[in-house]
Amino acid sequence: MVVLSDYAEGSSSSSIHGHKHDLFLSFRGIDTRYSFTNHLHKALLDVNISTFLDDEEIKTGEDLKPELETAIKESRASIIVLSKNYANSSWCLDELVMILEQRRSSNQIVIPIFYHVEPTHVRKQESTFGLAMDEHRQQMEAETNANKRSQMAKKIDNWEKALTEVANLKGNDVNGRLETEFIDEVVKDIYLRLRVPLRSALPQLIGRETSKNFVTSWLKDTSSDTRDILTIFGMGGIGKTSLTKYVYGLHCHEFDTSSYIEDMSRRCAGNFNGLLDLQKQLCSDISKTSPIQGYDFITYTSHIENLVADKKVLLVLDDIDSLDQLNALLGSKAFHRGSKIMITTKNVWLTESCLLFKTNPKPKHEKYELKCLWETESRKLLCVHAFMCNDPEVGYEEVLEKLVKYCEGHPFALEVLGKSLHNRDVAYWEECIEGLKRENSSPVNNVLRISFDSLSSKNDKDLFKHIACFFVGTDKDVTETILKACNIKTRSGITNLIDRCLLSIGRNNKLMMHGLLQEMGRFVVREESPDKPWKRSRLWCHEESFKVLKQEKGKGKLLGLSLDMRMLEKEKLGASFELKTDALGKLNNLMLLQLNYVQINGSYTNFPKELRWLCMHGFPLKSLPSDLPTENLVALDMSYSNIESFGICYGDPQRLMSRKKLTGSCLKNKRLLGSLKILNLSFCEELCCLGCFANMPSLERLIVRNCIGLVEVCESIEACVKLVLVDLSYCNKLEKLPRIISMLKKVKTLVLDGCNLGGSQIKITDLEKLTAKIDIDKKPSSSAILEAITNDFKFFSISLPSSLVSVSLKNNNLSMKSFPIDFSCLSMLKNLYLDGNPIISMPNCLRSLPRLEMLSMGHCKRLASVEHPPQTLRKLILFSTFKPLLRKVVFHPEMSPLDLIIPWKLLAPSSLEIQGIVKIQPIEGVEEKVLRSLGWSKLDFLSKRRTGTYTRYRGTEESKIQHNLWRQRDAELDYG
């Protein structure tokens, strides 16, 4: 988040706070208009306080003008100058009554000034105030119209009560004071109470409406009896400070006192008294008394604890980066009820680790991650700084898109680059973009580098560099397995990186990192040797890797290298390149190696012996070289290769067609792949046989997606007792698949998408007769009988291991008859994917799954109903890109909270019936407390309006039932 524009010096701040005026001045013109009130008005305007002052005098007896009533209601505060003739004016008294009503109803700040009058005279209506009220009564008694006389009597009664009430408020007495000093004191007081930004303004925010609304809603939520803390976290430069400044400026006046402690990390870094200075600022901000004299953290912390115990405080701690900072400023005692604390940080773990969370009751804590801007907002923000408007100038469209893509929605980067490119031509922009990829010390990179430098552990820094160079977009569990073998503590390390907003986990468990953070991590590695890449610890740039290998300059310091020949421009390659294995001979410490689509020449004995991860997509040979050192290999990825067989025991592919070779003996050295945990042979279209699992006793993940020629998997897979994930998707020529699956005793994730499991049918009763006669565990000969059973029922009734946690059966042509009566044997199953199958309703057997949390039946063209899914379900996906037949979804009334994803945009308004957790009913029939719990506070309009619904696909449709209300009981609806 960045500043879009500033208000001009001296401009009004009232619009920032959602009011038309900061202050309303009520005064008696004949007493003070050209003296005290005039001087006060000018002093208020000088400090940027928007003040309403009416220049016209109303004659006695006239009603208050409507514009004055509006001005009072639209002001944040009122000053009432009570002078000797104030009560003579019925107009002034009407203003007084209305101001006090606003104080009661809208918490308006009211400051009385006793201008050469005694507060007791005002309170008891004595002296000139008594005389004035007597005159009003005489006018009332002289009135001949009974109705008017009655109205005047009520007014006089209200005036007297108002005078008594205002005299009891804490005010300012000008008696015995120099008016100039007195006015300065009044202005300072109202300035502090209004928190008006002096000659400056709050930033306008681009693309942050959702964030602003969330924080504002949290700030105004008074439902909790505890003290609320909101931690706003995100990567450096994402806009945490701007967001909190904006919301703080809008709402700080609603609290008894407030403080914004900015830029704490920088102010404490390298400054011995930095934290003490922050404590002093906090004490000064929230206390109006003289500051205490203290010289240590403990004294100030104790004083802070006492101050916040008695007042409703709004406190913002910006850029916290240590527990010491939190403990010193928050202490260990409870804040006053209704207090709100906002914390911004790049380390989300800190908040709940501070001493305040050891109090009883604990504070109510919420976390909010501030993410990058969407592309539209990014484009607008860049244009504002580069062109001073919302749209690019003609000719800049293409280069603008390049820069937007480079920044990936990072507000600070967009602002800095936009300002630096203001009034520059297109060629300059192009050169700038190219230079960004080589510039280590840019302002953006320096901001992001702070988070990396704050990592206290060398382990975490090495982990960050490994991921930034090689593993962004890779499965988290796979990365952990590989790097753990490289002596990296991955579990704690990844957690620490996530807490510091340097890493995130995306969809499908992928490691995600913002492009600018990834670039920063690579800059850190490049600094090891800017001009000699072979001296670095990691090489990720394909062009640099190519040159180092071609020139055989690789050294022992290198830990990881990536080369993908498809990423290089053909004209730079010259003649066809073949990698000589000698070029790898000196890389004794190399543990991570990616050689995609590389032609390799030479003996594989030259490959580094310490390799943990070897990725060779497009490998040209038909089998794995027998001389390849694999003793320490943990992960092997040979996707898209020409390999025909995988099984160390088979050096001759011609022998693979013999079944005897599959079940025969393997090499005498059964530990050639003894460390291998991950094997990926996906999209190897020539692969027909997979065997010799006895050589892979540590195997945990077997991934052979889209191996369309794969016919057999050796039954030695039973030896892989550590196997937890098997993916055989679209290997639709596999023989004995059920037999193979039945051998996977401990598998937790099984992916069998597109394996043609539903090709035939059989009656349930026939299956029961067969299974009743067969004891699978005791009769080896039963396998022949089982092969006669059709694939789908054989699969479901016999093959699925009870250890499964996740099963994917997408696009298998499974019909309703393909499912057994009972699924309860899968007692551990949490995730089930049945997408793309011709089922017409949710299979009954799914109700017997005791732990099912996620069920996906998307793109099932014939699906018409889903009734009574398991109550344990947390997510139900029924999404479709074509018009579905779905008509009914029925949940149990006691259903747990659920995320429901359905294709609303393709459904007719009244075509889908949802029962159980979602109910449609007339809003007038809903209890008021229910509406208020949804955040609706002003309900008068409900009886006056007729409502309609709008979607971007169907436009506006008037509702048939007045005031329809969707009541979502613990349900979150995603409209697809």
N, C-alpha and C positions, 0 to 999 in steps of 0.2 A: 504494500500500500504506500502511496506517495501523495505528496501535496499536489493537487491539480491547480489551485489558484488561491491567492490570498486576498482578503478584504483590504481595501485601501486604508491607510492610516486615519484613525479617527472615525471610521465607519461604525455603524451600529452592530452590536453583537446579538441583539434580541432574536433575530431570525435563526441564529445558530441553535438557540434553546427552544425553538418551537413556539415563541410568543412574539407578538407584534412589538411590544414594548418591554424594556427591562423594568421601568419604574413609572408609577403614576403619582403626580404631585397634587395633593389636595390642600388648598390654602384659601384664606380670605383676602381678596384682591386689594381692598382699601387699606389693609394693614401692612402687607408685605410684598405686593406685586413688584414694585419698583425698587425694593431694597433687598431684604434678606432672601426672599424666594428667587429673585432674579439672579443674585450671586450664587445661590445654591444650584440653580438650574445650569448655569454656565460651568460650574465646577464639575457637575455630573457629566455633562457632555464632553468635557475635556479629557475625562478618563474612559471615554467610550461606552458610557452607560446611556442607553436610549431612554429618554425621559419624555413622558406626555405631560404637557402643560397647556391648559386652555387659556387663550388670550382674551376671551370674551367674558363679560360679567353678566350674570342672569339676574333679572329683577326679582325682588322678593315675591314669593307666591307662585313663580313659574315652576313647571316640572323640570326634572333633570333631562337634559338632552339625550337622545338615544346614543349618539356617538360617544358621550361620556360614559354611559353604562358599558358600552362595548370596550372602550379603552381600559376601564377598570378590570374587566374580565380578561382582557388580553395582556395584562401586565403581570410580571413575575413578583413585583413588590410594590408597596405604596408607602410614601412618606406623608404624614398628616401634620401640617404646621398649625398647631393650635394657638391662635393669637386671641387677643381680648374680644374681638368682634366676630370670631369664627361662628359662634352659635347664633348670631343674628341672622345668618343666611340659611334658609331652609334647604337651599341647594347644597351647601357644604354639609349640612347634617344628613341629607339623602346620600351624598357621596360616602360619608362616614359609615352609614348603615350598610351600604353595598360592599364597601371595602372589608368590613368585618365579616360579612357573609362569605366573601371570597376566602378570607382567612380560615373560616371553619370548613368550607366545602372543598377548597382547592389548595389549602396549605400555603396561601399567599403570605409572603413576608410583610409584616406591618411594623413601621417604625414611627411612633409619635414624637414630635418635637414640641416641647412646651416653650413657646416663644413669649417670654416675659409674662407668663401666667403660672399660677401654682397648680400642680397636679391635683391637689385636694379640692380646689375650686371647680376643676373640670369634673372630678369624680362625684362631688356632692351637688353640682350645679349651683355654686355660690358665686358671689361677686358678679362680674359681667356675664358669666354663664347663667347665673340665676336670673338676672334681669332679662336676658334674652329669652329664656324659657317662659318667663311670665308674660312677655309680649306675645309669644306664640299662643299661649293659652287664652289671652284676651282676644286675639283674632279668631280663635276657635269659638269662643263664647258669643262673639258678635255675629257669627255666621248663622243666617236664618234657615238655610237648607239643612234639614236633618241628616241627610245622607252625607253631605260634605262635612258637617260637624262631626259625625261619627268617624269619618275617614281621617280628619285632622286629629282627633283624639288618639287614634291608633298610631298615627305618625309621631305625635309628641311622646307617646309611651316608648316607641322604638328609639327615638332620639335620646331620651334620658338613659335608657339601658345602654345605648351605644357609647354615650359619653362616659358612663361609669366603667364600661368594659375597656375602652381605649386608655383611660387614665390608670387602669390597673396593669397595663402592659409596660414592659421595660422600655423607657424612652430616654430622650436627651433633653436636658434643661439648659437653655442658653443664658439664664440669669448669672451675672457675674463673670461672663466669659467674653473674650474678644471674638467677634463674629467670624473673622477670617480663620482663626484657629479652630473654632467650633465647626465651621463648615468643612474644613479639612478632615476633622475627626469623623464627621457624619459620612463624608464621601468614602473615607477609608473603610468604615464599618460596612456600608452597603456594598462596596466593592468586594470585600472579603466574603460577605454573605451570599452575594450573587455569583461569585467566581467568574467575573467577567474577564475575558482575555484582553489584557491591556494593549491597545493599538496593534493588535494582531488578530488572527482568526483561526478557527479550526479548519483542518483540511477537508475539502470535498473528496469523497471516496468514489473511485470508479470500480465497478464490478464487485462491490462488497455489501450490497443491500442485504443479502441473506445473513452474512456475518454480523452486520450492524444490528439487524433485527433480533438475532439470537441473543447477542450480548445485552441488548436493551431489555428484552423479555426476561432474561435471567436477573437483571438488575432490579426490575420492577416486581419480581415475584416475591411476595411477602408471606407465602403459605407456610414456609418452614419456620419452626421455632428456634432453629439452630442458627449458627453464624455461617454464612455461605462463602465458599471460595471457588473461584473460577480460574483454572489454569488454561491460558491460551498458548499453544505451542506450535512450532513450525520452524522451518529452516531459516537461516539468516537472511534478512532482506525481504521477507515474505509479507511484512506489513503489520506485525503485531503491535508495535508502538503506535503507529498511526491510528489503528482501530481503537485502541484503548484511550488514546488522547481524545479522539472524537467523542466517544461515548462518555468519558469522564467530563469533558466540557459541557455536554448536554445535561448531565444529571447530578453533578456534584452538589449543586445547591439544594437538592432534595434531602441531604443528610445534615446531621448536626455539625459535622466537621469532615474535612477530607484532606487527602494528601496524595500527590503523584510523585513518586521517586523514580526518576528517569535514568536510564543508561547505567545501571548499577554495576554491571560487569566491568565496564571500562573504568568507572570511577574508583573501583576497588583494586584494580590490577596495578601492581607496583606502587601502591600508595599505602603506607603503613597506617595512616589515620583515615583511610578512605571509608571504611565501614563506620567509624565513629562519626564522620561527617554526615553520613546518611541518617544515622540515629538522631543527630542534632536537627537535621532538616525535618524529620518526621515529628519530633517533639514540638518544634516551632510551628509547623503547619496545623497541628491538631489541638494545640494549647494556646489560649489567648493570654495566659499569664506570663510572667517573666521566665525566661529559660533557666533551667537548673544548671548548676555548676558541677559538672562531672567530668571525669577524665578516664573512665573505663567503660567497657561494653556492658558490664553487669549492671552498673548504676543506671545507665540509660535504658536498658531493656526493662528493668524494674519500673522505671518511670513510665515507659510506653505502656506496659501492662496496666498500670493504674489509670492512665488516661483513656484507653480504649474500653475499659470496663464500664464507664459511666456515660458514654456517648455513642450514638449511632454513627459509625464511621464508614466512609468510602475510602478505601486505600488501594492504590495501584503500585505494585512493585514491578518495575520494568527491567527485563533482561537479567533475571536471577541466574546465577551459575554455580552457587554453592549453598550447602546446608547452613554454614555459618551465617550467611546473609539472612536467610529466612529466620533462623532462631533468634538472631539479634534484633530483628525488626518486628517479629510477631510474638516472641516470647513463648511462654508455656501455659498461659492462663486464657480463659475464654474471653472473647470480645463481647461487647454489648449486643443484645438481641436486635436483629435487623441490620447489623453491620454487613458490609460486602467487601470482599478482598479479591482483587484481580491480580493475577501473576502472569507475566509473560516470560517465556523461557525457551531455550533450545534443548533443555533436558527435562522432560516431563516427569521423570522419576523423582525429582527432588521434593515436590510439594508434599506428598503423603509421607515423606520420611522425616519431616520436621517435627519439633517438639509439640507444636500446637495440636497435632493429631493424636497425642497421647492424653489429651484432656477428655473429660467425660461431661456431657456428650461430645463426640467428635464433630468437627465442622462438617457440614454437607458440602461435598466436593464434586465439581463437574469439570470435565476436560473438553476442550474445543480445539480441534486442529485447524489451523488456518492454511488453506491450500492455495495452489497457484490459480491465476485468473484463467477464465475461458478465453478462447481465441478471439472472440468478438471484443471483449473488454481489453485484452492485450493490445489489439490493433488500435483501439480508441486511445488508450493510455499513451502508446508510442506516438501517435499522431499529435496528441495534445502537446507533447514536449518537443517534437521535431518540427511540427508545422503550425502550432498554436491554434489548431482546430481539430475537429473530430474525424476528418477524412484526409487521406493523402493527396498531395499535389499530383497533377497529371505527369506521368512518366516515372513515378516512384512506386507504382503498385507492386511490381515484381520484386524489387529489392526490399520493399517493406515486408512482404510475406516471408522472405528469407530471414530477416531479423526477428520477426515474430516467432518463427519456428525455432530459431536459435535460443531465444530467451525462455521458451516453454512456459510462458505465463508468470515469470518471476518479476514482480513489480519494480524492485529496485534496479534490476538490470534494464528494464524497459525505460525507466526514468533516466538513468545515467546515460545510456546509449542514445536515447532520444534527444537529450540536451546537447550531447557532444556532436550530434549530426545536424543540429539546427542550422539552416542556411547553407548546407553543403550540397554539392551536386551529386548525381547518381554515381559517378565514377568513384567519388570519395567514399560513398556508402559501400560500394563493392569492395574496395581496398580495406575498409574498416572491418568488414565481416571476415575477410580472409585473415587479417591480422589478429582477430580475437582468438583464433585457434592456436596461436603461437605466443600470445601475451600472458606471461605468468603473473604480472603484478597489476592487473587492472583493478579498479575500485570494487567491482563486483566480486572478483576472485578473492580479494583481500577480506571482504565481509564474510564470505563463505569459509575462508581458511580459518577463521576464529574458532569455529566449531571443531574442526579437525585438530587444531593446536591444543584445544582444551582437553583432548583425550589423554588421560594420565597413563594409560597402559600402552606399551610398545606392541603388545599383542593386538589390541584394538586398532591401532594405526596400521599395522601390517594387514589385518583383516580387511580394513576399509580399502587399502590400496589393491589388494587381491581382487576384491569384488569390483571396484571401479575399473580395473584393467581387463577382467576376464568374465565376470559372472553376473553382470546386470541382466535381468530377464531369465535367469536360470532358476530352477526349482530350489527352494530353500533347503529342503532335506538333502538333495543331491549335493549342493554346495557345502553343506555342513560335513557330509561324509568325506568329500574330497579334501577339504582344508583341514579337517581334523587329522587326516593322515599326514598333513604337512606341518604337524605340531602347532596348529593354531587352535586356541580355545574358542570354538565357534559358538557354543550355546550362550555363554555369558557375553561374548563379544558382539554377536548380532543383536542381542537385547540392548546392550549399551549403545550401539549405533542407532537403533530405532528410537531409544529414549532421547537421544541427542538430535533427532530429526535428520540424520545423515543417511538413513535407509528406511525403507518401508516394505511391507509385504503386500503384494498386489493380488489380483485374481489368480486362482489356480496355484496359490502358494509361491508365486514368483518373487524374486528379490527385485525391488524397484528402487531406482535412484534418479533424482532430477538430473537432467543433462548437464547443468552447470556444476552440480556437485561432482558428478563423474569426471567432468573436465578438470575440476580443481584437484581431484585425487590423482589424475594422470599428470597434472602439472607438478605435483609434489614428487612423483617418481622421476619426471624429466629433469628436475633440478639436481638429481644425483650426478648427472653428466649431460649437460645441455647439448654439447656438440659431438659427443661420442656415445651413441646409443648402445654399443656393445658393452659399455661399462655400467649400464644401469641394471637394476634388479629385475625389471619386467619390461617386455617389449610387446605392445599391443597394436602399434601402428603397422599395418601390413606392409607398407612400402619400406619402412625402416627394417622390419624383420627380414624382408626379402633381400635387402642390401647386405645385412649382417651375415646371413647364411650364404649368399652368393660369394661374398668375399672371405668367407670362413673366418670371421673375426670374433665369433662368439667366445666369451670368457666364462670362467667358473663362477662368477658372481651372479649370473643370470638364473633366476628362479622360475620364470615363466615366459613363454613366447607364443605368439599367435600369428599365423600366416594363412590367409585365405586367398588363393590365386585369383578367384573371381572378383575380388575387390580391387585388383590392380588394373590399371589401364594397359591394354595390350601393346600399345605403341611404346610403352616404357620398358617392356620386357625384352624387346629385341627378338632374338631367336628363341625357340621353345626352350623353356627352363626345366632342367632336371636337377633335383636336390641330391647332392652327393652326401651320403650318410657320414662321410668324414667330417662334414661341417658341424656335426653334432657331437663329435668325439671329445671336444674339450669342455663341453657343458656338463661338468661333473655334478653340479648341484641343481640341475634343471629338474623340477618336479611337475610343472604344468606345461603341456605341449599341445598345440593345436596346429595341424598341418592339413588343411582342407584343400582337396583337389590339387594336390602336389604330386608330380611325378618323381618317384624316389629311385635312386640308383646307388647300388652298393650293398654291402653286408649290413644286416640289421643288428649285428653285434655291436656296432658303433653307437647305437642308440643309448642315451643316458640310462644308467642303471637305477637312478633314484626316482624315476618317473612315477607319479601317483595318478595323474590324469593324462590320458592320451586320446585326443580327438582327431580322427582322420576321415572326415566325410569324403566321399568320392574316391575311396581307396581303390586302386586299379587292379590289384591281384585278386585271384579267385579263392584264396584262403589266407589265414593269418600266418605270416612267416614263422617257421619253427625256431629261428634263431633270434627272434625279437625278445629282449629281456623284459619279462613280465612279473618277476618275483614280487616287486613292491607295488605293482599296478593295482589301484583301487577302483578306478573308473575307466572303462573303455567304450568309446563311442565311434562306431564305424558305419553310421547311417549313410544311405545313398551310395553304397559301395557296390562293387562287382562281385563281392564275395559269394561263393556258392555253398560253402559249408562252414560251420563253426564247430570245432571240436578238435582240440590239439592233437588227438590221436590220428587224425586223417590228413596225411600229407598229399594224398592222391585223390582229387575230386571224383575221378572215375569210379572209385570204389564206394561212393556214397549211396549209389542206387541199390546197393545190397543191404537188405534189412539186417543181415548178420553183422554188418559193420557198425550199425548203430548201437547194438546191444553188446558188442564185443568189448574186449579189454582196451583200455586207454594206455597212454604211455606209462612206463614204469614210474616216472617221476610225477606223482599225482598232485604235486604242489606247484606246478608251473603257473597256475593262476590262483594260488592259495590265498592271496590277499584281495582278489577281485570281489567288489561288492555291487558294482553297477555295470550292467552290460546293455548297450543300446545298439541294435542292428536294424532300426526302423528304415523302411523304404529300400531295403536291399531286395530288389525284385528277382534277382537270380538265386537268392538263398532258398534251398530246398530242404535242408536238413540241419538240425540243431542238436548237438549231442555232447557227450563226455562231461556231464555236470559233476561227475565225481571229482574232476579236477578243480572245481569251483565251490569248495565247501563253505566259503564265506559269502556267497552271492545273496544279495538282499533285494535287488531290483533287476527284473528281466523285461526289457522293452523291445518288442519286435513288431511295431505297428506297420501296417501296409506292406508286409512281406507277402506279396500275392502269389509267389511260387512256393511258399513254405508248405511242405507236405507232412513232415514228421518232426516231432519233438521227442528226443530220447527219454525213455522212462527212468533213466538215471537222474532225472530232475528230482526224484524223490529224495535223493541224497542232500539236496539243498534245503536243509532244515531251517535256515535263517531267512529264507525267501519271504518277503512281506508284500511285494508288489509285482504283479504280472500283468503286462499289457500285450494282448494278442489281437488287437483291433484290426479288422479287415484282413486277417489271415484266413480267408474263407475256404481254403483248400485243405486245411488241417484235418488229418485223420486221427481218430481216437481222442478227440478233444475232451470228451467227458472223462475218459480214463486218466488223461493227464491232469485234468483239474482235480480229480479225486485224490491225487497224490500230494496236493499242496496243503499240507496239514496246518500251517501257521500263517498262510497268506492273509493279509488284512485288506489289501486293495486288489480287485480283479476287474480288468477292463476287457470286455469282449464285444465291443461295438462292431456291427456289421459282419458277424461270423455265421450268419444263416442258421440260427438256432431254432427257428420256428418253421422249418420246412415241412414237417409232417405232424400228424395228430394221432392221438390214441385216447381211449376213454380212461377216465380216472379209475373206474372199477377194475379194468384189465390190469392196470398198473399195480393196484393194491393186491390183486391175486398173485402177480409175479413176485412182488417184494415180500409177500407173506411166505413164499416158498423158498426164498433165497436168503441165506445168511452170508452177507458179503464178506464179513471179516473172517469166516471160518471155511468157506468153500472157494478155493482158487478157481475151480472150473466154472464158477458163476460168471466170469467175465465174458464167456462166449454167449451166455444167455442175455447178458446186459447189452451186448452190442446189437441185439435184435430189437431192443426197445428204441423207439423213435428218439431222435436227438433231443427234442425239447423236454420231454418228460424224463428221459434218462438224466439230462442235465440238472433239472430242478430237484428231482427226488433223490438223486444219489450223489451228484458230483460236488455241489457247493460246500466248501469247508465251513464249519461252524465258527471259525475264527474271523470271518469276514467282517470288516467295518464299512467298506465302501465297495459297491458293485455297480458297474456300468454295462447296460445291455441295450444300448441305443441301436436303432436301425437293424433289428434282427427279425422283423416280420413276425413278431410274437403276437398271437391272438389271445383271446380270453381263455381258450382251452389250453394254452401253453403253460398255465400256472397251476401249481398244486393246490390242494385244499388248505394246507397248513404250511406256513412259513416260519413257525415259531422256533425251528431248529437254528435259525440265524439270529440267535439271541444278542449278538454283539453288533449287528448291522445298524449303522447310523445314516448312511447315504445310499440312495438307490436312484439310478438313472434309467428311465424307460422311454426316453424320447424317440419319436419317429416310428413307433410301433402301431399297428392297426387295432389297438384296444378301444373298446367303446365305453368302458367305465373303469374305475379303479378296481383292480383285482381284489376279491374278498380276502385272499390270503395275506394281503399287506396289513390288515388290521391286527394280525397276530404278532407283528414285529414289535417287541417290547421297548426298543431303544431308538427307533427310527426318528431322525431329526430333520432330514432333508429328502424330499421326494420330488423328482423332476419328471414330468410327462409332457414336455413341450413338443410342439409339431406333431402331435398325434391327431391325424386328420379326422378320425372317426370318434374321438373322445367326446361324449355327450354329458357325462356326469361324474362327479367325484363325491362319494358319500362316506362320511364317518371315517376319515383317515385317523391313524393313531393319535392319541392325545399328546404324545411326546413330540409331535412334529413342530419344528420351528420355522421351516421354510417349505413352501409349496409352489412349484414353478409349473404354470400351465400356459406359458407364452407360446405364441404362434405367429408366423408371418403371413399366413393365409387365413381366410375367414373360417373360424372354427364352428363346430357343431355344439360346442359347450353350452349347456342350458342350466345346469344345476350344480351347485357346490354346497354340500351340507357338512357342517362341523358339529361336534359334540358341544353342548352348551358350556361345559367346563373346560373347553379347549385352552391349552397354554398359549402365551403370546406367540403370534405367527406373522411371518413375512409372506404375503400372498402376491404372486406375480401373475397377472392375467392380461389378455390382449383387449383391454377396454376399447381401444381405438377402432377395432374391427367388429365390435359387438353392437347390436342395436340397443338403444337406451333401456328397453324393458325386457330384453331377451334373456338376461342372466339372472337367475335367482340364487342368492347367497343366504344361507340360513345358519344360525348359530352365533357367530361372532359379529356379524354386521346386520344392522336392522335399519330399515327406512320407516320413518313415521312422521306425522305432522309435528312441526316444531312447537305448536301451541300445547301439545300434549306432553312435552318434556318438562320435567321439574326445573325450576329456576336454578337450583344448586348444581344441577348437571351442566347447564349452559355456562354457569360461572366457572365451573371446574375446567371448561374448555377454553377459558380466557375471555368470555364475552361478559363485559361489565355493564355496557349500556344496552338495555333490552327494550327501550321504548319503541324503537323503530319497527320491531317485529310485528306489531299489530297494525302497522300503517302500510306495509309494502308487500308486494307480491314478488316472488323470487323466480329465477330461472337458472338453467345450467348452461355451461359453455365448454366446449372442447374445440381444439384447433382443427379437428377433423370434421366435426359436424356443425360447427357454428353454435348459435344460441338457440336453445329450446326452452319454451316456457313450461314450468313444471305444472303437472296436472293437480298435484296436491300442494296447497299453499304452505310455504316454509318447510320444505323437506329438510331433514337433518340426517346426515350419515353418522350413525353412532358406531364408532370403531372401538369395540371393547378389546383392548390389547392387540389390535390388528393393524399392521402397516400395509397399505395397498399400493402396489406398484402398477401403474396403468400401462405398462409395456411401451 
